[in-house]
Amino acid sequence: MRSFQSLSEREILALAISLEEEDERVYAEYAEGLRENFPASAAVFEGMREEESGHRRRLIELYQQKFGNHIPLIRRQDVKGFVTRRPIWLVRPLGLDTVRNQAATMEVESRRFYERAAARAQEVEIRQLLDDLAQEERSHEDRAEELERDKLSPQTKKKEDESNRRLFVLQVVQPGLAGLMDGSVSTLAPVFAAAVATHSTTDAFRVGLAASLGAGISMGFAEALSDDGSLTGRGRPWLRGVITGLMTTVGGIGHTLPFLIPGFRAAMIAAVVVVLLELAVITWIRREYMDTPISSAALQVAFGGALVFATGLLIGSA
């Protein structure tokens, strides 16, 4: 791997061409990935792609004028100092906020590269072009805002933000909520049945831990194998499975941990308090993301939790 300081002017221009080509292709991928759900934002990135294409053409013209037609292959990974980019453009569907943030980071990185390159250039024409490109990259944030104003009216941006929120709910909140509800409610019966039957906090903890982990694995596999998300828009199945399984385990572990307290009475009181907190969190999520009225959400969650809790107490005391 070469240091930036060791590059000649010829190599700096070759690297600049490679960087512009990469940025152009990344913006094209962003535009393509956003086109289905966020067409207006896709148009913004298509405009930014055209800007990068223009930069690349100007660099190639100057390179051919100075050094001929052969351009050595020098990539960002061949030179020290560049930040490794996460290939988020390979993910479908693309996250709108994630793409916007990475695009802003790309522009800052390009500006700094051209500023350093211009400072090292000796040839007047090369230095002038690199200075010009540094200035253009510096103004790209303004250009991006202009493109956004041109392509994204307030109504369109609001619509895309709402669409982005719906995708987040569909792909993250729903599987997470399903897991949290299952873990918090379904494990109540075995945990409290074991606690009441044995009056042993150790036994109750073991039963709760086994039930939580087992339910997490089962729910995770069930969600991951339910559909591939291609028709429903629910995203990658393995990610949904991980979210569901993890939240199921968390829901069960929450009211299991109090049974690490040695005293049985104190452990029971702490576990009941945790159960109430879990049900409150579920109620809030349903109100915040599922548009369920707070009274209706609280009633549904409390009723289901009470039934399972009573089942555990009855079985444990039988």
C-alpha positions as CSV (number, residue, x, y, z in Angstrom):
1,M,0.0,0.0,0.0
2,R,1.4,3.4,-1.0
3,S,1.4,6.6,1.0
4,F,-0.3,9.6,-0.5
5,Q,3.0,11.6,-0.2
6,S,4.8,9.1,-2.4
7,L,2.4,9.5,-5.4
8,S,3.6,11.4,-8.5
9,E,1.3,13.9,-10.3
10,R,0.6,11.2,-12.9
11,E,-0.5,8.8,-10.2
12,I,-2.5,11.4,-8.3
13,L,-4.5,12.1,-11.5
14,A,-5.0,8.4,-12.1
15,L,-6.2,8.0,-8.5
16,A,-8.6,11.0,-8.9
17,I,-10.1,9.4,-12.0
18,S,-10.6,6.1,-10.2
19,L,-12.2,7.9,-7.2
20,E,-14.6,9.8,-9.5
21,E,-15.5,6.7,-11.3
22,E,-16.2,4.9,-8.1
23,D,-18.3,7.8,-6.7
24,E,-20.3,8.0,-10.0
25,R,-21.1,4.3,-9.7
26,V,-22.0,4.5,-6.1
27,Y,-24.4,7.4,-6.8
28,A,-25.9,5.3,-9.6
29,E,-26.5,2.4,-7.2
30,Y,-28.1,4.8,-4.7
31,A,-30.4,6.1,-7.4
32,E,-31.3,2.6,-8.6
33,G,-31.8,1.3,-5.0
34,L,-34.1,4.2,-4.0
35,R,-36.1,4.4,-7.3
36,E,-38.9,2.1,-6.2
37,N,-39.7,3.6,-2.8
38,F,-38.2,7.1,-3.0
39,P,-38.2,8.2,-6.7
40,A,-37.6,11.9,-5.9
41,S,-34.5,11.1,-3.9
42,A,-33.4,8.8,-6.6
43,A,-33.5,11.8,-9.0
44,V,-31.3,13.8,-6.6
45,F,-28.6,11.1,-6.7
46,E,-28.9,10.8,-10.4
47,G,-28.1,14.5,-10.6
48,M,-25.1,14.0,-8.3
49,R,-23.9,11.0,-10.5
50,E,-23.9,13.3,-13.5
51,E,-21.8,15.8,-11.6
52,E,-19.2,13.1,-10.8
53,S,-19.2,12.0,-14.4
54,G,-18.3,15.5,-15.5
55,H,-15.4,15.6,-13.1
56,R,-14.1,12.3,-14.4
57,R,-14.2,13.5,-18.0
58,R,-12.3,16.6,-17.2
59,L,-9.6,14.6,-15.3
60,I,-9.3,12.1,-18.2
61,E,-8.9,14.9,-20.8
62,L,-6.1,16.5,-18.7
63,Y,-4.4,13.2,-18.1
64,Q,-4.4,12.3,-21.8
65,Q,-3.0,15.7,-22.6
66,K,-0.1,15.4,-20.1
67,F,0.7,11.7,-19.9
68,G,-1.0,9.8,-22.8
69,N,-3.8,7.3,-23.1
70,H,-2.6,4.6,-20.6
71,I,-4.1,5.3,-17.1
72,P,-2.6,3.1,-14.4
73,L,-5.0,1.4,-12.1
74,I,-4.7,3.0,-8.7
75,R,-7.6,2.5,-6.3
76,R,-8.5,4.0,-2.9
77,Q,-7.6,0.7,-1.2
78,D,-4.1,1.0,-2.7
79,V,-3.3,4.3,-0.9
80,K,-3.1,4.9,2.8
81,G,-5.5,7.4,4.5
82,F,-8.8,6.5,2.9
83,V,-11.8,5.5,5.0
84,T,-13.2,2.0,4.2
85,R,-16.7,2.4,2.9
86,R,-19.4,0.0,4.0
87,P,-21.1,-1.3,0.9
88,I,-24.6,-0.2,1.9
89,W,-25.5,0.1,-1.8
90,L,-25.6,-3.8,-1.9
91,V,-28.5,-3.8,0.6
92,R,-32.1,-3.9,-0.6
93,P,-34.1,-2.0,0.3
94,L,-31.8,1.0,0.9
95,G,-32.3,3.1,4.0
96,L,-32.9,6.7,3.0
97,D,-31.2,8.4,5.9
98,T,-28.3,6.0,5.8
99,V,-27.7,6.8,2.1
100,R,-27.9,10.6,2.6
101,N,-25.4,10.4,5.5
102,Q,-22.9,8.3,3.5
103,A,-23.3,10.6,0.5
104,A,-22.4,13.6,2.7
105,T,-19.3,11.8,4.0
106,M,-18.3,11.0,0.4
107,E,-18.4,14.6,-0.5
108,V,-16.3,15.7,2.5
109,E,-13.7,13.0,1.7
110,S,-13.5,14.0,-2.0
111,R,-13.0,17.7,-1.0
112,R,-10.1,16.9,1.3
113,F,-8.5,14.7,-1.3
114,Y,-8.5,17.4,-3.9
115,E,-7.2,20.0,-1.4
116,R,-4.3,17.8,-0.5
117,A,-3.7,16.8,-4.2
118,A,-3.7,20.5,-5.3
119,A,-1.2,21.4,-2.6
120,R,1.3,18.8,-4.0
121,A,0.8,19.5,-7.7
122,Q,3.6,21.4,-9.5
123,E,2.2,21.6,-13.0
124,V,0.0,24.8,-13.3
125,E,-2.8,23.1,-15.3
126,I,-2.9,20.1,-13.0
127,R,-2.9,22.3,-9.9
128,Q,-5.6,24.5,-11.4
129,L,-7.9,21.6,-12.2
130,L,-7.5,20.0,-8.8
131,D,-8.1,23.4,-7.1
132,D,-11.3,23.8,-9.2
133,L,-12.5,20.3,-8.3
134,A,-11.8,21.0,-4.6
135,Q,-13.9,24.1,-4.8
136,E,-16.7,22.3,-6.6
137,E,-16.7,19.5,-4.1
138,R,-16.8,22.2,-1.4
139,S,-19.9,23.6,-3.0
140,H,-21.4,20.1,-3.6
141,E,-23.3,20.3,-0.3
142,D,-25.0,23.4,-1.7
143,R,-25.5,21.7,-5.0
144,A,-27.1,18.7,-3.2
145,E,-29.4,21.0,-1.4
146,E,-30.3,22.7,-4.7
147,L,-31.0,19.4,-6.3
148,E,-33.1,18.4,-3.3
149,R,-35.1,21.6,-3.5
150,D,-35.5,21.1,-7.2
151,K,-36.5,17.4,-7.1
152,L,-38.1,17.2,-3.6
153,S,-41.0,19.5,-2.9
154,P,-42.0,19.7,0.8
155,Q,-45.0,17.4,0.0
156,T,-42.8,14.9,-1.8
157,K,-40.2,14.9,1.0
158,K,-42.9,14.4,3.6
159,K,-44.3,11.5,1.6
160,E,-40.9,9.9,1.3
161,D,-40.2,10.3,5.0
162,E,-43.5,8.7,5.7
163,S,-42.6,5.8,3.4
164,N,-39.3,5.5,5.1
165,R,-41.0,5.2,8.5
166,R,-43.4,2.6,7.1
167,L,-40.5,0.5,5.9
168,F,-38.8,0.8,9.3
169,V,-42.0,-0.3,11.0
170,L,-42.5,-3.2,8.6
171,Q,-38.9,-4.5,8.7
172,V,-37.8,-3.7,12.2
173,V,-40.5,-2.7,14.6
174,Q,-43.1,-5.4,13.7
175,P,-40.7,-8.4,14.0
176,G,-39.2,-6.8,17.2
177,L,-42.6,-6.2,18.7
178,A,-43.8,-9.7,17.9
179,G,-40.7,-11.1,19.6
180,L,-40.9,-8.9,22.6
181,M,-44.6,-9.7,23.1
182,D,-44.0,-13.4,22.8
183,G,-41.0,-13.4,25.1
184,S,-42.6,-11.2,27.7
185,V,-46.0,-12.9,27.8
186,S,-45.4,-16.6,26.9
187,T,-42.6,-17.2,29.4
188,L,-44.6,-15.8,32.3
189,A,-46.4,-19.1,32.9
190,P,-43.4,-21.4,33.2
191,V,-41.3,-18.9,35.2
192,F,-44.0,-18.1,37.8
193,A,-45.3,-21.7,37.9
194,A,-41.8,-22.9,38.8
195,A,-41.4,-20.2,41.3
196,V,-44.7,-20.9,43.1
197,A,-44.3,-24.7,42.9
198,T,-40.7,-24.8,44.3
199,H,-40.3,-21.6,46.2
200,S,-36.8,-21.7,44.8
201,T,-35.4,-18.7,43.1
202,T,-32.6,-20.8,41.5
203,D,-35.1,-23.2,40.0
204,A,-37.3,-20.4,38.7
205,F,-34.3,-18.7,37.2
206,R,-33.2,-21.9,35.4
207,V,-36.7,-22.5,34.0
208,G,-37.0,-18.8,32.9
209,L,-33.6,-18.9,31.2
210,A,-34.4,-22.1,29.3
211,A,-37.8,-20.9,28.3
212,S,-36.4,-17.5,27.1
213,L,-33.6,-19.0,25.1
214,G,-35.8,-21.7,23.6
215,A,-38.5,-19.3,22.7
216,G,-36.0,-16.9,21.1
217,I,-34.5,-19.6,18.9
218,S,-37.9,-20.9,17.9
219,M,-39.4,-17.5,17.1
220,G,-36.2,-16.5,15.3
221,F,-36.3,-19.5,13.0
222,A,-40.1,-19.2,12.5
223,E,-39.7,-15.6,11.4
224,A,-36.7,-16.2,9.2
225,L,-38.5,-19.0,7.3
226,S,-41.9,-17.3,7.0
227,D,-41.2,-15.4,3.7
228,D,-38.2,-14.0,1.8
229,G,-39.6,-10.5,1.8
230,S,-39.6,-10.1,-2.0
231,L,-43.3,-9.7,-2.2
232,T,-44.2,-8.3,1.2
233,G,-41.4,-5.7,1.4
234,R,-40.5,-7.0,4.9
235,G,-36.8,-7.0,4.2
236,R,-34.2,-9.8,4.5
237,P,-35.6,-12.8,6.3
238,W,-32.4,-13.6,8.3
239,L,-32.4,-10.0,9.7
240,R,-36.0,-10.3,10.7
241,G,-35.3,-13.6,12.3
242,V,-32.4,-12.2,14.3
243,I,-34.5,-9.2,15.5
244,T,-37.4,-11.4,16.5
245,G,-35.3,-14.0,18.2
246,L,-33.3,-11.4,20.1
247,M,-36.3,-9.5,21.3
248,T,-38.1,-12.7,22.3
249,T,-35.1,-13.7,24.5
250,V,-34.9,-10.1,25.9
251,G,-38.6,-10.2,26.8
252,G,-38.3,-13.5,28.7
253,I,-34.9,-12.7,30.4
254,G,-36.3,-9.4,31.8
255,H,-38.6,-11.0,34.4
256,T,-36.2,-14.0,34.8
257,L,-33.2,-12.0,36.1
258,P,-35.0,-10.9,39.4
259,F,-34.8,-14.5,40.5
260,L,-31.1,-14.1,40.9
261,I,-32.1,-12.3,44.1
262,P,-31.7,-14.8,47.0
263,G,-34.8,-13.9,48.9
264,F,-38.0,-15.5,47.4
265,R,-40.4,-12.7,48.4
266,A,-38.1,-10.0,47.1
267,A,-37.4,-11.8,43.9
268,M,-41.2,-12.3,43.3
269,I,-41.9,-8.6,43.9
270,A,-39.1,-7.5,41.6
271,A,-40.2,-9.9,38.9
272,V,-43.8,-8.6,39.0
273,V,-42.5,-5.0,38.7
274,V,-40.4,-6.0,35.7
275,V,-43.4,-7.6,34.1
276,L,-45.4,-4.4,34.5
277,L,-42.6,-2.4,32.9
278,E,-42.4,-4.9,30.0
279,L,-46.1,-4.6,29.4
280,A,-45.8,-0.8,29.6
281,V,-43.0,-0.8,27.0
282,I,-45.1,-3.0,24.7
283,T,-48.1,-0.7,25.1
284,W,-45.9,2.4,24.2
285,I,-44.5,0.7,21.1
286,R,-48.0,-0.2,19.9
287,R,-49.2,3.3,20.4
288,E,-46.1,5.0,18.9
289,Y,-45.6,2.8,15.8
290,M,-48.8,0.8,15.3
291,D,-51.1,3.7,15.8
292,T,-53.1,1.8,18.4
293,P,-55.0,4.0,20.9
294,I,-53.2,4.0,24.3
295,S,-56.3,2.7,26.2
296,S,-56.9,-0.1,23.7
297,A,-53.2,-1.1,23.6
298,A,-53.0,-1.1,27.4
299,L,-56.1,-3.2,27.8
300,Q,-55.1,-5.8,25.2
301,V,-51.6,-6.2,26.6
302,A,-52.7,-6.3,30.2
303,F,-55.5,-8.8,29.5
304,G,-53.2,-11.2,27.7
305,G,-50.5,-10.8,30.3
306,A,-52.9,-11.3,33.2
307,L,-54.3,-14.5,31.6
308,V,-50.8,-16.1,31.2
309,F,-49.7,-14.9,34.7
310,A,-52.8,-16.4,36.3
311,T,-52.2,-19.6,34.4
312,G,-48.7,-19.9,35.8
313,L,-49.8,-19.2,39.4
314,L,-52.7,-21.8,39.1
315,I,-50.4,-24.5,37.7
316,G,-47.6,-23.7,40.2
317,S,-50.0,-23.9,43.2
318,A,-51.8,-27.0,42.1
